[in-house]
Amino acid sequence: MMLSLLIALFMASKGHAQDHEVLCGHRPTFPNSSWLPFRELLEVQNGEFPWQVSIQMLGKHLCGGSIIHQWWVLTAAHCFPRTLLEMAVVNITVVMGTKTFSDINLERKQVQKIIVHKDYKPPHLDSDLCLLLLATPVQFNQVKMPICLPQKESSWDRCWMTEWASTHGHGSTRGLNMQLKKLRVVQIHWRACAKRVTQLSRSMLCAWKEAGTNGKCQGDSGAPMICANWETRRLFQVGVFSWGITSGSRGRPGMFVSVAQFIPWILEETQREGRALTLSKASRIPLTHVSRCSIFLSLGSQILLAAMFAGDKSNC
């Protein structure tokens, strides 16, 4: 009887690990009680935006971006003009798992393919989106997680725009002098924004700095606009930064590509490459819960083994 229970427990543990899917929009280093803090620190904390990446060319920052899948990074199309696309893709890498380029624990991944939206035709930025297929998959952990993608446009509880900015240090290269910054922003109604921005595309959305908050952003091409959803307690990427001067400041909104409007394109392109992205479900289990469950199963196995050996001794 004990042996049968042990085998069943082992198989359940093995099956649970195989069926596990990482919960997007989840920050393992931030407890649920503080996922939407009333008062937050101005500086970005470790693991606060674990999907944020820096897209680099020859080791220097080119654009911001976000992890949306173990194989995929989302960014802006204008980061890769024709002249850059003609260069070898081997020169493009993605840095992740850090909030500063001086962190020795950062991870650098090679880009295998650059997919620019077919309707992107500069100087117009109507479809300013780009997908990067990584050469090797991301191994998710406390500081590397995917961001959720919204299935439709919605209202949000709180939003941030994040960007890589220079610290004005005295390092030998620009790369070592950059760190991640954030700014609380609020979305502006499209009609109100259209009065400030001429020929505003319907595929764009606008946001500026939330009143009463600190910080500023200059605008980092391809950087994500992240918003919170109180009901699901998860974070979603609502936009990809496209253009704007002193973006997010009052009176001068930042322009973002609306991610929700391009979900069909993202799903189509990722499936075509054989690395299909599927939209997340709220029922998926976070990494922290899986690890606790694994520990529980492991302890259960030890208890059963001890009971088995104890039983064998009593029979001798």
DRENSETI-901826 format. One record per residue: residue in one letter; x, y, z of N, C-alpha, C, O, CB in turn. Coordinates in steps of 0.05 Angstrom, whole numbers, plus 32768, in hexadecimal, padded with zeros to 4 digits. Glycine has a CB too. Example, Ala and Ser with C-alpha at 12.3 -4.5 7.8 and 13.67 -1.06 7.14 Angstrom:
2
a81087F8E809C80F67FA6809C81087FBE809C811D7FBE80A980E27FA780B5
s81017FD3808E81117FEB808F81028001809D810C801780A1811A7FF48072
//
This chain:
316
m80117FE88000800080008000801180198000800D802C7FF07FED80008018
m8025801A8012803780318013804680357FF9804A804C7FF0804B802D802A
l804F801F7FED805E80217FD4804C802C7FBE8056803C7FAD806880057FCB
s803380247FBD8020802F7FA9801C804C7FAC801B805C7F99800580207FAA
l801980557FC6801680717FCB802E80817FC3802B80977FB8801080767FE8
l804680767FC8805F80847FC1806180877FA38069809D7F99807680747FCC
i805A80727F94805C80747F77804880887F6C804F80987F5A805680587F6A
a803080887F77801B809C7F6E802480B87F74802080CA7F64800180967F7B
l803080BC7F8C803A80D77F93805080E07F81805180F77F79804380D77FB0
f806280CE7F7A807880D47F68806E80DC7F4C807880EF7F40808C80BD7F66
m805B80CC7F42805080D27F28804180EC7F27804280FB7F14803E80BB7F1F
a803380F27F3D8024810B7F3E803781237F3E803381377F318012810C7F57
s804E81207F4D806281357F4E806E81397F33807281507F2A8077812E7F62
k807581247F25808181257F0A806D81327EF6807581437EE68089810A7F00
g8054812A7EF7804181347EE4803B81527EE9803781617ED7802781257EE6
h803B81597F03803681757F0A804C81877EFF8046819D7EF5803481797F28
a8065817E7F00807B818E7EF6807A81917ED8808081A67ECD809681827EFE
q8072817B7ECA8070817C7EAD805A818E7EA3805C819B7E8F806D81607EA2
d8043818F7EB2802C819E7EAA802F81BC7EB1801E81CC7EA8801381937EB6
h804381C37EC1804581DE7ECB804A81F27EB4805B81ED7EA3805C81E07EDF
e803C82087EB58041821F7EA3804582387EB48036823D7EC7802982227E8F
v805982477EAD8060825F7EBC804982737EBA803D82787EA5807A826B7EB2
l804382807ED0802F82947ED2803A82AF7EC8804C82BA7ED4802382977EEF
c802F82BA7EB2803982D37EA8803082EA7EB9801D82E77EC9802F82D77E8B
g803D83017EB7803683187EC6803883157EE4802C83237EF3801A83207EC0
h804983027EEC804D82FC7F09806983037F11807C82FD7F02804782DD7F0E
r806C830F7F29808783167F33808D83067F4B8084830D7F61808883357F39
p809C82F17F4980A182DF7F5F80AE82EC7F7780A982E47F8E80B382C87F56
t80BE83017F7380CB830E7F8A80B983227F9880C1832D7FAD80E5831C7F80
f80A283277F8C808F833A7F998077832A7FA38068831E7F93808683507F84
p8071832A7FBD805A831C7FC7804083287FBD803F833F7FB6805A831C7FE6
n802B83177FBC801183207FB2800683387FC17FF883497FB67FFD830A7FB4
s800D833A7FDB800383517FEB800D836B7FE2800283807FE88009834C8008
s8024836B7FD3802F83857FCB803183877FAD804183967FA2804B83887FD7
w802183777F9F802283787F82801A83937F778023839B7F61801183627F76
l800883A17F857FFF83BB7F7C800283CE7F947FEF83D77FA07FE183BA7F73
p801B83D57F9B802083E47FB3801584007FB28015840E7F9E803E83E67FB8
f800B84097FC9800084257FCB801884387FCA8016844D7FBD7FF084297FE6
r802D84317FD8804584417FD6805C842F7FCC8062841B7FD8804C844D7FF2
e806884377FB6807D84277FAB809784377FAA809684507FA98075841D7F8F
l80AD84297FAA80C784367FA880CB84417F8C80C384357F7980DE84237FB0
l80D984587F8B80DD84657F7180F084547F6080EC84527F4780E984817F75
e810584497F6C811884397F5D810D841D7F5880FF84127F68813384377F6B
v811384127F40810B83F77F39811983E37F4B813183E57F50811183F17F1B
q810A83D07F56811583BC7F68811B83A27F588111839E7F42810183B57F7F
n812D83927F63813483787F56811A83677F52810C83627F65814983697F66
g8116835E7F3A80FF834D7F3480E5835C7F3180D0834F7F2E80FC83397F49
e80E583777F3280CC83867F3080C083847F1480A783837F1180D183A37F37
f80D183837F0080C883807EE480D8836A7ED780E983707EC680CB839B7ED4
p80D383517EDE80E4833B7ED580E283347EB880F183237EAE80DD83227EE5
w80CF83417EA980CC833C7E8C80DC83517E7C80DF834E7E6480AF833E7E84
q80E783657E8980F5837A7E7B811083717E70811F83637E7E80F983927E8E
v811683787E57812F83717E4B813B838A7E3D812E839E7E39812C835A7E36
s815583887E388163839B7E27816C838D7E0E817A83797E0F817C83A87E37
i816483987DF7816C838E7DDD8185839D7DD5818583B57DD4815683907DC7
q819B838E7DD081B5839B7DCB81C183937DB181BC837C7DA781C783947DE2
m81D083A57DA681E0839F7D8D81FD83A37D94820683B97D9C81D783B27D76
l820C838E7D908229838F7D96822E83987DB3824183A67DB9823883A27D83
g821C838F7DC5822083947DE1821683AE7DEB821983B57E03823C83917DE8
k820A83BF7DDA820083D97DE281E283DA7DE081D683CF7DCD820D83F07DD1
h81D583E87DF381B883E97DF481AD83F67DDA81B5840B7DD281AF83F97E0C
l819983E87DCF818B83F17DB7816F83F97DBD8166840F7DB6818C83DC7DA1
c816083E77DCA814483EB7DD0813B83DB7DE8814983C97DF0813283E47DB8
g812583E37DF4811983D37E09810883BD7DFD810383BC7DE4810883E57E1C
g80FE83AB7E0D80ED83967E0480E383867E1C80E9838C7E3380FC83837DF1
s80D383717E1680C683627E2C80C583447E2480C2833D7E0D80AA836C7E32
i80C883337E3880C583167E3480A7830F7E34809A83157E4880D483067E4A
i809D83047E1E808182FC7E1D807E82DE7E1C806782D47E1D807483097E05
h809482CF7E19809482B27E1680B082A97E1980C382B97E16808782A97DFA
q80B582907E1F80D082867E2380E282897E0A80FA828A7E0C80D082697E2B
w80D5828C7DF380E3828F7DDA80E282AB7DCE80F082B17DBB80D9827B7DC5
w80D082BD7DD980CA82D57DCB80CD82EF7DDC80C782EF7DF480AE82D47DC1
v80D783047DCF80D9831F7DDA80CA83327DC880CB83307DAF80F783287DDD
l80BA83447DD480AA83577DC580B783737DC780BF837B7DDD808D83587DCF
t80BA83817DB080C6839B7DB080BA83AC7D9980A683A47D8D80E5839A7DAE
a80C683C27D9380BD83D47D7E80CB83CE7D6380E283C77D6380C083F17D85
a80BC83D17D4D80C783CC7D3380DC83E07D2B80F083DA7D1D80B183CB7D1E
h80D883F97D3380EB840E7D2B8107840B7D37811A84197D3080E0842A7D32
c810A83F87D4A812483F27D55813683E57D40814F83E47D43812183DF7D6D
f812A83DA7D2B813983CB7D16813383D67CFB812483CA7CEB813183AD7D18
p814083ED7CF4813D83F87CD9814983E57CC5815883D37CCC814984147CD7
r814383E97CAB814D83D77C96816B83D37C97817583BD7C93814583E27C7B
t817A83E87C9C819783E67C9D81A083D37CB381B483C57CB081A484017CA0
l819283D47CC9819983C27CE0819183A67CDA819F83937CE1818C83CC7CFA
l817A83A27CCD817183877CC7818383797CB3818583617CB3815583887CBB
e819183897CA281A4837D7C8F81BD83737C9C81CC83637C9081AB83917C7A
m81C2837C7CB581DA83727CC381D483567CCE81BD834D7CD081E183867CDA
a81E983487CD681E6832D7CE081D7832E7CFB81DD833E7D0C8202831F7CE4
v81C3831C7CFE81B3831C7D1681C483137D2E81BC83177D45819B83087D13
v81DB83087D2981ED82FF7D3E81F683177D4F81FE83137D66820582F17D33
n81F4832F7D4581FC83477D5481E783507D6881EC83617D798201835E7D41
i81CF83447D6781B9834C7D7981B683387D9081B383207D8B819E834E7D69
t81B683427DA881B383317DC0819E833E7DD2819783567DCF81CE832D7DCF
v8194832E7DE5818083387DF8818B83337E158193831D7E1B816583297DF4
v818B83487E25819583467E40817C83467E52816A83567E4F81A8835E7E48
m817C83337E65816483307E77816D83287E93818483227E988151831B7E6C
g815A83297EA6815F83207EC1816E83347ED2817B832D7EE5816E83077EC1
t816B834E7ECB817A83627EDA816C837D7ED8815B83827EC7819783657ECF
k8174838F7EEA816A83AB7EEA818083BE7EE3817C83D67EE2815C83B27F04
t819983B47EE081B083C47EDA81C483B47EC981C7839C7ECE81BD83D07EF3
f81D183C17EB681E383B37EA581FD83AB7EB3820D839B7EA881E983C37E8D
s820283B67ECA821A83AF7ED9821783967EEA822A838D7EF7822383C67EEB
d81FF838A7EEA81FA83727EF98208835A7EED820383537ED681DB836D7EFB
i8219834D7EFC822883367EF28216831E7EED821E830B7EE0823E832F7F05
n81FD831E7EF881EB83077EF681D8830A7EDE81C682F97EDB81DB83047F10
l81DB831F7ECE81C983227EB781CD830B7EA481E282FF7EA381CD833D7EAA
e81B983067E9381BB82F17E7F81B882FE7E6381A883107E5F81A582DC7E83
r81C982F57E5181C982FF7E3581C182E87E2281CE82D37E2381E4830B7E2D
k81AD82ED7E1281A482D87DFF81A682E27DE281A282F97DDC818782D07E05
q81AE82CF7DD181B082D67DB4819582D67DA7818382C67DAE81C282C27DA6
v819182E97D94817882EA7D84817C82D97D6B819082DC7D5D817183087D7D
q816882C97D66816982B77D4E815B82C47D36816482C07D1F815C829C7D54
k814582D37D3B813682DE7D25812882F77D2D811E82F97D44812282C97D1A
i8127830B7D1B811983247D20810083257D0D810383247CF5812C833D7D1B
i80E983287D1980D083297D0980C283447D0D80B783497D2180BD83127D11
v80C483557CF880B8836F7CF8809C836D7CED8097835E7CD980C983847CE8
h8089837B7CF9806D837A7CEF806C83827CD1807883957CC9805B838C7CFF
k805D83727CC2805C83767CA5805183917C9D8057839B7C87804C83607C98
d8040839D7CAE803483B77CA7804483CF7CB1803C83E67CAE801883B87CB2
y805B83CA7CBD806C83E07CC6807A83ED7CAF808A83E07CA1808083D77CDC
k807384067CA9807F84147C93808784307C9C807784437C9C806B84167C7B
p80A184337CA480AB844D7CAD80A984627C9780AC845B7C7F80C8844B7CB8
p80A4847B7C9E80A684867CB9808D84837CCA808D848B7CE180AD84A47CB7
h807884777CBE805F84727CCE8064845C7CE2807184487CDC8048846C7CBB
l8058845F7CFA805D844C7D0F8044843D7D18804184357D2F8069845A7D28
d803284397D058018842D7D0B801B84107D15800C84087D278006842C7CF2
s802D84017D0B803183E57D13804D83E07D1D805C83CF7D14802A83D17CFB
d805583F17D30807083F27D39807683DC7D4D807C83E17D658076840D7D46
l807483C37D44807983AC7D55808D83997D48808F83967D30805F839E7D5C
c809B838B7D5A80B083787D5080B283617D6580B083657D7D80CB83867D4C
l80B583497D5B80BA83317D6B80D683277D6780E083267D5180A5831B7D64
l80E383207D7D80FE83147D7C80FC82F77D8580F382F27D9B811283257D8E
l810482E57D74810682C97D7B812182C37D86813682C87D79810082B67D62
l812282B97D9E813C82B47DAC814882997DA2813982877D9A813882B37DCA
a816282987DA38170827F7D9A816C82697DAF816C82517DA7818D82847D96
t816982707DC88164825C7DDD814E82667DEF814B827F7DF3817E82567DED
p813E82557DFB8127825E7E0B8130826A7E26814582637E31811482467E10
v811F827B7E30812482877E4B811D82737E60810882677E60811382A17E4E
q812F82707E738129825F7E8B811E82727EA0812D82817EAD814282507E95
f810482717EA580F782837EB78100827E7ED4810382687EDD80D982817EB5
n810382957EE3810A82937EFF810082AC7F0D80EE82BA7F038129828F7F04
q810B82B37F24810182CA7F34810482E47F2680F582F77F2B811082CB7F4E
v811882E77F14811D83017F06811982FF7EE8811F83137EDA8139830A7F0C
k810E82E97EDE810882E77EC180ED82D97EBF80EA82C17EC3811F82D67EB3
m80D982E97EB780BE82DF7EB480B182EC7E9C80B883027E9480AD82E57ECE
p809D82DF7E90808E82EB7E79807882FE7E83806D82FA7E99808282D67E67
i807383127E73805D83257E798044831B7E6A8046830F7E55806483427E70
c802C831F7E76801383177E69800D832B7E52801483427E537FFC83177E7D
l7FFF83217E3E7FF583317E287FD783337E2A7FC9831F7E2E7FFD83267E0D
p7FCB834B7E277FAE834E7E2A7FA083447E127FA883487DFB7FA7836C7E2E
q7F8A83367E167F7A832B7E007F6883417DF37F5F833E7DDD7F6983147E09
k7F6383567E027F53836C7DF87F5A83867E077F6583847E1D7F3583667DFA
e7F54839D7DFB7F5983B67E097F4683B87E207F2F83B17E1F7F5683CE7DF5
s7F5183C47E367F4183C57E4F7F4A83DD7E5F7F5C83EC7E577F4583AB7E5F
s7F3E83E07E767F4683F57E897F5883E87E9E7F5483D07EA57F2D84037E97
w7F6B83F77EA87F8083EC7EB97F8183FB7ED47F7984127ED57F9B83EC7EAC
d7F8B83ED7EE87F8C83F97F037FA4840B7F077FA3841F7F157F8B83E37F18
r7FBA84037EFB7FD384127EFE7FE6840A7EE87FE883F27EE27FE0840E7F1A
c7FF5841D7EDE800784177EC7802384237ECD802684377EDB7FFC84227EAD
w803784177EC0805284217EC1805E84207EA58057840E7E95806384107ED5
m806F84327E9F8081842F7E88809D842C7E9380A5843A7EA6807F84477E73
t80AC841A7E8780C784157E9180DB841A7E7A80D484177E6280CA83F87E9C
e80F384217E81810784277E6C812384247E77812784267E8F810384437E60
w8136841F7E668152841F7E6D815D843B7E69815A84477E548162840A7E5C
a816984457E7E817384617E7E818F84627E88819784527E99816184747E8E
s819F84757E7F81BA84797E8781BB84837EA481AB84937EAC81C9848C7E74
t81CF84797EB381D384827ECE81E784997ECF81EE84A37EE581DC846B7EE0
h81F284A17EB8820684B67EB6821F84B07EC6822B84C27ED381FA84D17EBF
g822784977EC6823F848F7ED5825884947EC4825784A27EB0823D84727EDD
h826E84887ECE8288848D7EC0829384727EB582AB846F7EB3829C84997ED3
g828184607EAF828A84467EA4829684497E888293845E7E7C827384327EA3
s82A384357E7F82B184367E65829D84327E4D82A3843B7E3782C684217E63
t828684267E53827384227E3D8257842B7E468251842B7E5E827284047E35
r824784327E33822C843B7E39821B84257E46820A842B7E57821D84457E20
g8221840C7E3F821183F67E49821283F37E6781FE83ED7E74821B83DD7E3D
l822A83F77E73822D83F47E8F8221840A7E9F821E84087EB8824A83F17E96
n821984207E92820E84377EA081F0843A7E9D81E584507E9F821B84517E96
m81E284247E9981C584257E9581B784147EAA81C183FE7EB181BE841C7E79
q81A0841D7EB38190840E7EC5817284127EBF816B84257EB0819684177EE3
l816284017EC9814584027EC3813784177ED5813C84187EED813983E67EC8
k812784277EC88117843B7ED680F984377ECF80F2842A7EBB812084577ECE
k80E884427EE080CB843E7EDD80BD84597EE180C8846B7EEE80C084297EF0
l80A5845B7ED6809484727EDA807784697EDA806F845B7EC9809984877EC3
r806984727EEF804C846C7EF0803E847D7EDB804284957EDB804184717F0C
v802E84717ECB8020847F7EB5800284787EB67FFA84637EC1802C847A7E9A
v7FF284897EA97FD684837EA57FCF84867E887FDA84977E7A7FC484967EB6
q7FBE84757E7E7FB684757E627FA3848C7E5D7F9284937E6D7FA9845A7E5A
i7FA684997E467F9584AF7E3E7F8184A57E297F8884957E177FA784C77E32
h7F6984AE7E2B7F5584A67E177F5E84AE7DFB7F6A84C37DF77F3984B47E1D
w7F59849C7DE87F6384A07DCD7F5B84BB7DC17F6B84C97DB57F5A848A7DBB
r7F4284C37DC47F3984DC7DB97F4784F47DC57F4D85077DB77F1A84DF7DBD
a7F4B84F37DDF7F5985097DED7F76850B7DE37F8185207DDF7F5985057E0B
c7F8284F47DDE7F9E84F37DD47FA084FD7DB77FB3850B7DB07FAA84D77DD6
a7F8C84F67DA77F8C84FE7D8B7F8B851D7D887F9385277D737F7484F27D7D
k7F81852B7D9C7F8185487D9B7F9D85537DA07FA2856A7D987F6E85537DB0
r7FAE85447DAC7FCA854D7DB17FDD85427D9C7FF2854E7D977FD285447DCC
v7FD6852C7D8F7FE8851F7D7C7FDA851D7D617FC585117D5F7FF185027D86
t7FE685297D4D7FDA85287D327FDD850D7D267FF184FF7D297FE6853D7D21
q7FC885047D177FC884EB7D087FCE84D37D1A7FDF84C27D137FDC84EC7CF1
l7FC284D37D317FC684BD7D447FB884A37D3A7FA084A37D357FBB84C47D60
s7FC8848E7D377FBD84757D2D7FAB84687D427FB0846B7D5A7FD484627D25
r7F9784597D397F85844A7D4B7F9384337D587F8984287D6C7F6D84417D3B
s7FAA842B7D4E7FB984157D5A7FCC841E7D717FDB840E7D7C7FC984067D45
m7FCB84397D767FDD84447D8B7FCC844B7DA37FB484507DA17FEC845C7D80
l7FD9844C7DBA7FCD84567DD37FE184697DE07FF984687DDB7FC6843F7DE6
c7FD6847B7DF07FE684907DFC7FE5848E7E1B7FD284867E267FDC84AC7DF3
a7FFB84967E277FFD84967E44801084AC7E4D802384B27E3F8005847A7E50
w800A84B77E65801D84CA7E70801F84C67E8E801184B57E9A801484E77E6A
k803184D57E9A803884D17EB6801F84D47EC8800F84E77EC5804D84E57EBF
e801D84C27EDB800684C37EEE800B84DA7F01802084DE7F0C800384A97EFE
a7FF684EA7F057FF885027F16800084FA7F327FF684E77F3D7FDE85127F16
g8012850A7F3E801A85057F5A802F84F07F5E803684E97F74800284FD7F69
t803B84E57F48805084D17F4A806A84DD7F41806B84F17F34804984B87F39
n808084D07F4A809B84D97F4480A784CA7F2C809C84B57F2480AD84D67F5C
g80BD84D47F2280CB84C77F0D80C684D37EF280B584E47EEF80C384AA7F0C
k80D784CC7EDE80D484D57EC380E084C17EB080F284B27EB880E184F17EBF
c80D784C07E9780E184AF7E8380E684BF7E6980D684D07E6380CF84977E7E
q80FB84B97E5B810184C67E4280F584B77E2A80F084C27E15811F84C97E3E
g80EF849D7E2E80E4848D7E1980F9847A7E0E810D84827E0280DA849E7E03
d80F584607E128108844B7E0980F9843A7DF480E6842C7DFB8112843A7E21
s8101843C7DDB80F3842E7DC680EF84107DCC810284037DD5810284317DAC
g80D784067DC880D183EA7DCD80CB83E37DEA80C483CC7DF080E883DA7DC4
a80CE83F77DFC80C983F17E1880AC83EB7E1E809B83F77E1180D384097E29
p80A683DA7E31808A83D37E36807C83E67E48808883F27E5A808983B87E42
m806283E97E43805083F77E56804083E17E64803183D27E57803C840C7E47
i804483DF7E7E803983C97E8E802283D37EA0802483E87EAC804F83BC7E9F
c800C83C47EA07FF583CD7EB07FEB83B67EC27FEE839E7EBB7FDE83D67E9E
a7FE083BD7ED97FD683AA7EEC7FB983A57EE97FAA83B77EE17FDD83B47F08
n7FB0838D7EF07F9483867EF07F8D837C7F0C7F9783677F147F8E83717EDA
w7F7C838B7F1A7F7783847F367F6983697F387F6E835A7F4B7F65839A7F42
e7F5783637F257F48834A7F277F5983317F267F55831E7F357F3383497F11
t7F6D83317F147F7E831A7F107F98831C7F207FA683087F237F8483167EF3
r7F9E83347F297FB7833A7F377FCF83327F267FE283257F307FB8832B7F52
r7FCE83397F0D7FE383337EFB7FE9834C7EEB7FD9835F7EEA7FDD831C7EE8
l8001834D7EDE800983647ECE8009835D7EB1801083467EA98026836D7ED7
f800083707EA07FFD836C7E83800C83817E74800F83987E7D7FDF836C7E7C
q8017837A7E5D8024838D7E4C800F83997E3A8005838C7E27803B83817E3C
v800883B27E3F7FF383C07E307FFF83CD7E177FF183CF7E027FE683D57E41
g801783D77E18802383E57E02804183E17DFE804E83D77E10801E84037E05
v804A83E87DE6806783E87DE0806E84057DD8806284107DC6806E83D47DC9
f808184107DE68088842C7DE1809284317DC480A484237DBB809D84367DF5
s808684447DB7808D844A7D9B809B84657D9880B084677D8D807484497D8A
w808E847A7DA2809A84947DA0808E84A87DB4807984A37DC08098849F7D83
g809C84BF7DB7809384D47DC980AB84E27DD580BF84D57DDA808184C97DDF
i80A884FC7DD980BE850C7DE580B9850F7E0380A385167E0B80C185277DD8
t80CD85097E1480CA85087E3180B084FA7E37809E85047E4480C985257E3D
s80AF84E17E2E809684D17E2F808B84CE7E4B809A84CA7E5E809B84B67E23
g807184D07E4D806384CC7E66806084E57E76805284E57E8A807284B87E76
s806C84FB7E6D806985147E7C804E85207E778043851C7E61808085287E76
r8044852F7E898029853C7E86802B85507E6F803C85617E6E8020854A7EA0
g8017854D7E5D8017855F7E46802485537E2D801D855B7E17802385797E4C
r803685407E31804485337E1A804285157E1E805485097E2A8062853C7E18
p802D85097E15802984EC7E19803D84DB7E09804784E37DF4800D84E47E12
g804284C37E14805284B07E058040849F7DF38029849A7DFA8061849D7E18
m804A84987DDC803A84887DC88042846B7DCA805A84647DC8803E84937DAC
f802E845A7DCD8033843D7DD08022842E7DBB800C84357DB5802D84337DEC
v802E84197DB0801E84077D9F800C83F67DB1801583EB7DC5803183F47D8D
s7FF383F47DAB7FE083E57DBB7FE483C77DB67FDE83BD7DA07FC283ED7DB4
v7FEE83B97DCA7FF5839D7DC77FDC838C7DC17FDC837A7DB1800283927DE0
a7FC583937DCE7FAD83837DCB7FA483817DAD7F99836D7DA57F9683907DDB
q7FA983977D9E7FA083977D827FB283857D707FAA83807D597FA183B37D78
f7FC9837D7D7A7FDB836D7D6A7FDE83507D747FF083427D6B7FF6837A7D69
i7FCD83487D867FCE832C7D907FCC83187D797FDB83057D797FB883287DA4
p7FB9831B7D667FB883077D507FD283047D417FDB82EE7D3A7FA2830F7D3C
w7FE0831B7D3C7FFA831A7D2E800F830C7D3F801E82FC7D34800383377D28
i801083127D59802383047D6A801F82E67D6B803282D77D69802183107D87
l800682DE7D6D7FFF82C17D6E800682B47D538011829E7D537FE282BD7D75
e800082C17D3E800682B67D23802482B37D1E802D829E7D147FFA82C87D0E
e803482C77D24805082C67D1F805E82B27D31807082A47D28805D82E27D23
t805782B17D4A8064829D7D5C805D82817D55806E826F7D57805C82A37D79
q8044827C7D4B803D82627D42804B825A7D28805382437D25801E82607D3E
r804F826D7D16805D82687CFD8079825F7D028084824F7CF3805C82817CEC
e808682697D1780A182627D1D80A482497D2D80BA82407D3480AF82797D2B
g808D823C7D33808E82237D43809282287D60809882157D6F80A382127D38
r809082407D6A809382477D86807A82567D8F807C826E7D9780AD82587D8C
a8063824A7D8D804A82577D91804682627DAD804B82557DC1803382447D8A
l803D827B7DAE803582887DC7801782847DCB800882887DB8803D82A67DC7
t800F827C7DE37FF3827A7DE97FEC828E7DFF7FFB82927E127FEC825C7DF2
l7FD5829A7DFD7FCD82AD7E117FC8829F7E2B7FBD82897E2C7FB382BC7E08
s7FD082AC7E417FD082A07E5B7FB4829D7E677FA182AA7E5E7FE182AF7E6E
k7FB1828B7E7A7F9982877E897F9F828C7EA77FB482857EB17F8D826B7E85
a7F8C82987EB57F9182A07ED17F9582887EE37F9E828B7EFA7F7982B07EDB
s7F8E82707ED97F8F82597EEB7FAB824D7EEC7FB0823A7EFC7F7C82447EE1
r7FBE82577EDD7FD9824B7EDD7FE782517EF87FE282667F047FE982567EC6
i7FF8823E7EFF8003823F7F1A801E824D7F1A802F82477F0A800782237F25
p802382617F2C803C826F7F2D8053825D7F37804E82487F43803A82877F40
l806B82657F30808382557F37808582507F55808C823A7F5D809C82637F2D
t807E82647F65808082617F82806E824B7F8C8075823C7F9E807A827C7F90
h805682497F81804382347F89804D82197F81804982067F908027823A7F7E
v805982177F6A806381FD7F60807981F47F72807B81DC7F79806C81FF7F43
s808B82067F7980A281FE7F8A809881F47FA580A381E17FB080B682157F8D
r808482027FB0807A81F97FCA806D81DE7FC8807081CD7FD98066820D7FD5
c805E81DA7FB2805181C07FAE806681AA7FAB806281947FB6803F81C17F95
s807C81B07F9D8091819C7F99809E81957FB380A4817D7FB980A681A67F86
i80A281AA7FC480AE81A47FDF809B81937FEF80A481807FFC80B381BF7FEE
f808181987FEE806D81897FFD806D816C7FF3806D81598004805181957FF9
l806E81687FD9806F814D7FCE8088813E7FD6808881267FDC806C814D7FB0
s809E814D7FD680B881417FDE80B781387FFB80C08122800180CF81547FDA
l80AC8149800D80AA8141802980978129802C809C8118803C809F8159803A
g8081812A801C806F8113801D807C80F98016807780E4802280578118800C
s808D80FA8001809B80E27FF880AE80D8800E80B080C0801380AB80E87FDF
q80BC80EB801C80CE80E3803180BE80D5804880C780C2805480DE80FB803C
i80A780E1804F809780D68064808E80BA805D808E80A7806E807F80E7806A
l808580B68044807C809C803B80938087803C808F807080438070809D8020
l80AB8090803380C2807E803380C98076805080CE805E805580DA808C8026
a80C8808A806280CE8083807E80BA806F808980C1805D809780CE809D808F
a80A080738081808B8061808B808F8045807F808B8031808D8070806C8083
m809880448066809C802A805A80B3801A806880B08003806E80A3802D803C
f80C98029806D80E0801B807A80D98013809680E17FFE80A080F8802E807A
a80C9802580A480C1801E80BF80B0800580BF80B27FF480D080B1803680CB
g809E800380AB808D7FEC80A8809D7FD380A380977FBD80AE80797FF08093
d80B27FD6809280C27FBE808C80D17FB480A480D47F9C80A880D77FC58076
k80DA7FC780B580E97FBF80CD80D77FB080E180DF7F9D80EE80F57FD880DC
s80BE7FB880E280AC7FAC80F580A57F8F80ED809D7F7E80FD80927FBC80F8
n80A87F8A80D280A27F7080C880B97F5D80CB80B57F4580C780997F7180AC
c80D17F6680D080E87F5580D180E97F4480EB80FB7F3480EF81027F6580CF
//
